[in-house]
């Protein structure tokens, strides 16, 4: 079955760029699925960051759109997240997840990666 | 930012039933399917319910989902200590053009 694993620096300086990668195993990133990033600040709820298709098409949360870039590397079967101009408010556990969809009005996240904590601090 | 409202917490004794509401609007729940996620302490969320009321393989039938109008409900029967977790609803919001999650509900088994 498909498994996802996040990786990247656990500490990023304020005003810097957060960079994470999600490795997909047990399946192809070129399947008919979108792939997503979701984050969760400590002790708080979930926030959808954005999604990407293997063609490179993306959709971003409007609240983060100006700072987010999601890309895909089909040769490595992975996709990545870059979040620029970070502040302490971007400190969170970042999850990657596969999106399963059966229609334009119907999608869900399954499975999820284990998550990685990124702290923004000098 | 959450546009889906859930009660902060619910609790019940082992073996009892709890329900968790998820209230939204016509721009989200009213016109899209809802999914539910279980987040056990210190772990990643896991899919519990999709397409309003369907359970993935491996999810016991103690968990159920329903939707009516602009609200959705998760039900857990035969409550077990292992069900202590945070539960989130989620769906697409057409106005925000974003996937949105509920505020989250902590389930406590007394």
Interface residues (C-beta under 8 A of the other chain):
Chain A: X36 X45 X46 X47 X48 X51 X59 X61 X62 X63 X95 X100 X102 X103 X105 X106 X107 X108 X109 X110 X111 X112 X113 X114 X115
Chain B: X1 X2 X31 X32 X33 X35 X37 X43 X44 X45 X46 X47 X50 X51 X56 X88 X90 X92 X96 X97 X98 X99 X100 X101 X102 X103 X104
